[in-house]
Amino acid sequence: MNYPFSIMDPVSLTRRLIDIESITGNEAPVGQLLLRELAGLGFDVEKIPVPFPPEVESHGRERFDVYAKLRDVRPDIVFSTHMDTVPPFIPSSEDEARIYGRGSCDAKGIIAAQIAAALRLRERGVRVGLLYVAGEERDSLGADTANQFSPHPRFLVNGEPTDNCLATASKGSLRVQLTATGRMAHSAYPELGESAIDKLLAALQRLLAMSLPLNPEVGPSTLNIGVIEGGRAPNVIPDFARAQLQYRLVGPSTALRRDIEDAVLGLAHPEFLLEIPFVKLRTIAGLPTMVAAFTTDIPRLSNWGEPLLFGPGSIHVAHTDAEYIEKGQLLEAIDMYCTIATKLLCEEGSR
């Protein structure tokens, strides 16, 4: 079958995607662009509606994942990544070597590379699909939703910035909310109150001093104290304090959860808000590898085939004010995605 519209410029598409603000919850404008682009390239495209979290008002906004495939064909392999970005919005720019802007490497350049690879593979007769989801940067709600509508392909190649290496593993994530309570009093008479902030700080010191799990193949579990809030005024003994924590997992979380509860006992109450498990991943002989210290949607897309993790760009510049993707690496990724698909399907075909 001939596809007359199968030429696209990945650099131009990357910049167009970056220039649409899609901070988590506002993915629909990017989704609409992808619906138009992929339909124009000859794919069958559909929306998968994604709800907003219960605590978030939609204010009439639409939210959805984008799924594209060849007409009347179930894909053997699907390329996927996310449409949302972290704040703040940073518009695109470029120089001879790089494309800059929010989402350039995480993950709008990846979207462009995957579409270009899918076009090449389609011309070779490969049954390929594309899946772009909402909410990866916060709660993976788009992936959870997409998982209910899977066509059950054989392979899923998830895209995140891995410097064009296949990941051997991806660390998990455990988000913890730590809450301390106390009793208000006039700050001139601290003995009459009970400081929730003092209790929270003591609990955090215990957690920082705690030994964390180590996996010899992927490295240590780590802790980030991302948000601290609490108190009423400088002259009031605080009755309330809260911290948001994130652990990077390198194995099961059961023992870690128990250690956290024991460490903060009597000082604060831990709530385990979200867990995405640690996963080991398939690799391909002859292709470079790395360990992803970050978390992906892969555990939430279990119905989309055997997972691999690969993408252009460096995670070290993702989420920064100087985020960028190398143009050379973006173009190299197109070839690599094609190589990965071809090798996977050949390996499976020879078994």
N, C-alpha and C positions, 0 to 999 in steps of 0.2 A: 504493500500500500504506500502511496506517495503522500507526503505531508508537506505541502508547499510553504507553510508558515513556520518551519522548524528551525529557523535561524534567529538567534537572540544574542544580545551583547550582555554578558554577565556583569561587566563593570557598570554599564548604564543602569541595569536592573537593580544592582546593589544600591546605587545612589538613590534611585527612585524609592526603593523600600525604606532606606534610612530616613528620607525626607518626609515620611509619614509617621507621625508620633504614634507609637503603639505600646506605651507603658501599660503594664499588666492591668487588664480590665477594659482597655481601649484598643483591642486588637482588630475590631471590625473594619476600619478603613484599610488596613493592610490586607485583610482577608478579601475585601472587595476587589482590590487591585489584583490579587492572585487569581481570583475567580475569573476576571476578565482576561488576564494574560494567558492562563492555562487553557481556557476555552478557545481563545484565538489561536493557540498552538495545536489545536486538534484533540485535546484531551476531553474525556467526559468528566465533569467537575460537579461536586455536590458540597453543600454545607452540612455540617454536623452541629446542630445547636448545642451550645454550652451554657449552663446556668451560671448566674453570679452566685458567689457564696452567700449564705443566708444573712450575714451581717452587712452586706454591701447592697445599696440601692442601685437598681439599674438605670433609673431616670430615663426610661424609654430607650436605652441603648441596646443594640443587638450584640450578640457574642456567639462565635461559632469557630469550629475547626474547618479546614479545607482539605478535601480528599479528591485526588485526581487519578484517573486510570485510563487505559485504552478501552475503546468501546467494546462492550460485551465480552470482556476478558478479565478473568481473575488474575491479579499480578502474582508473579513468583517472588519478586523482591520489591520492597517499598523503601524509598528514601524519606526520612522524616526529620523535622526539627521544629522549633517553636517560633511563633510570630511576635511574642511579647518581649519587651525590654525592661530593664531597670530604669528608674529615673536618674538624672533629668534628661529630657529630650535634648539632643545635640544634632543639628542638621549636618548634612554631608559636605565634605570638601575632598579634594584629591590633589596629589602631585604626581610626578612621573612614576613613583614606585608604590604609593599607598592610597587607599581610600579611608577617610576618617569619618567619624560620627557614631552616634549611639546605635548599637546593633551591627556595626560594620563587620565585626567578627562573631558577635553573639546575638543573633545568628542570621542576619539578613544576607551577608555575603555567602553563607552556607546555602541558604535557599536558592540563590542565583546559580551557584555551582551545581546543586542537585538538579535543578530544572534543565540546565544545559547538558548534564550527563544523561538525564532521562531521555532527552531528545535524540542523542547519539545512540543510546541503547535501543530505543524504539525503532530506529532505522535498521538496526541489526536483527530485529525480530525478537528482542527480549521483552518479556511481559513485565513491564515496570509500572509502579505506582508512586504517588507522592502524597505525603500527609503532613499538614502544617497545623500545629495546635496552639491553643491559648493557655496562658496561665503557668507556664513552666517555671517562671522566676518566683512564683509565690507558693502555689499549692498543687500544681500538676492537675488541676481540675479538667483542663482540656484533654489531657492524656487519659484520665479516668473515663471521660465521656466517650472518647474515640474507641477505647478498648471494648465497649459494648457493641460496636458496629463494625468490628474487624471482618474483612473478607478472608482472613486466615492465609496470608502469604507464607512462603517458606522462610523468608529472611526479612529482617528489618535492619537497615543501616541508619542509625540515629546520628544526627549531625551536631557536634559541639566543637569548639576550638581545641584541636589536638595537634596542631602543627603538622597536619597531614600524616599523622601516625595512627595506627590502629591501637585502641586502648585494650590492654590485657585485663583491666579491672576498673571499676568506678566506685569511689567511696560513697557510702550512704550518708544520710542526713537525719539527725534527731533534733527537733526544735523543742525547747523547754521554756516554759514561762514560770518564773520564780516569784512568788508573792510573799511579802512579809507584812504583818500587821502590828500595830502598837497602840499607844494611847496618847491623845493630844494633851498638851499642857503649855503654859507660858514658858518661853525659852529661858527666862531668868530663874526658873525653878525646875530644872530638868529632872530632879528626883521625883517630881509629881507625875511625870509622864513615862512613856516607854517608846523609844525611837525605833520606828520601823526601818528607817534608813540604816541605822547602826546594825540592826539584825541582818538586813539584806547584805550589807558589806561584809559582815562576818561570814555569812553563808557563801558568798562569792569567793572569799579568801580560802575557805575550805575546798571549794570545787577547783580553784586554781592550783591548790597544793596536791590534789588527788592524782594518783597515777592512772594513766589512760591506757587502753589496750594497744598493743603493737602487733601488726601483721608483718612478718618478715618479707613477704612478697610485695607489699604495697606501702609499708611505712606505718606511722603512728596515727591513732585517732587524735583529733585536735578539738579545741574548744575556742569559740569566739563569743565574747559578751558584747552583743550588738547594740542593745538599747537598755538604758537605765532611766527610770522615772519615779517620781514620788514626792511627797511633802506638800505642805500647804503654803507656807511663807517662811522667810528666814527667822522670824521670831515665834514660830510655833513648833513644838516638838512633833515630828511627823508620825501620823498614825497609819500611813500606807506607803509602800514602796514596791516596785516591780522591776524585774529585769527579763529581757528576752535573750536567750542563749541558743547557740547552734553548735552541736557536736558533729564532726565528720566521722562516720563509722567505717571500721575496717573489718567488721564481722557482726555477729548477732549482738543485739542491744540488751538482752535480758539482764546480764550481770551489771552492765553500766547503769541501767535504770535503778537497780537495787542500790548500787554504790552512791548514786546521786541522792536518793531518798535518805539513806543513812547519814550522808555527810551534812545535810541541811536540817536534819531532825531537830525540832525545838527552836529553829530560827526562821524557817520559811517553808512554804508549801510549793512543791513542784507539780506542774501539769505538763504532760507530754502531748504536745499539740499536733505534731506531724512526724512521721517516720517514713523515709524512703530507704530501703535496705541496700547494703553493700552487694555488688554483683561482680562475678568473674565473667569475662567475655571471650568470645571466639576470636581468634586471630587467623592470619593466612600466611603460610610459609613464604618467606622472601620479602615481605612488606615490613617496614619499620614499625616499632611498637613503643608505647609509653603507658604510664599509669595515670589515670585521671583522679586527681585528689578532690574533684568536685562531684556533684550529684546531677543526674540526668532524669529524663522521663522514662528511661528504659524499663524500670521495674513496674511502671504503671501501664505499659503497653505489651503485656505478656501474651496477648492474643494475636500479636502482629508478626509472629515468626521468631526464629532464632536471632538474637540481637548482636549487632556489632556497633562500635562507636568510632566515628572518624569525621574529621572536618578540618578545613583550613583555618588559619588564625591562631593566635596565642591567647590562652586563658589568662596570661599575666597582664594583658592590657584590657581584657573584658572588665566591665563595670568601673572603668576609670574615665577621667575627663579627657584622656588622650587616646581613646579606643581607636584602633585601626585594623586594617587587613592588608597584607602585601598583595599587590596585583599578581605578581608571579605565582604566589602560593594559591591564590584563588583560581587561576587558570590551570595550575598543576592539579588541583583537587578534582577538576572535571575529568581529567584523564584517570586519576586514581579511583574515583567512584566507578568509572566504567571497568577498570581493571578488577576492582573488588567484586562487582556483580558478575563479571565473566568468570573469574576464578571460582567463586562460590557455586555458580550453577554448573560449571564443568566438574568440580569436585563431587557435587551431589549426583550428577549424571553418571559418573564413573563408578558409583558405589553399588 
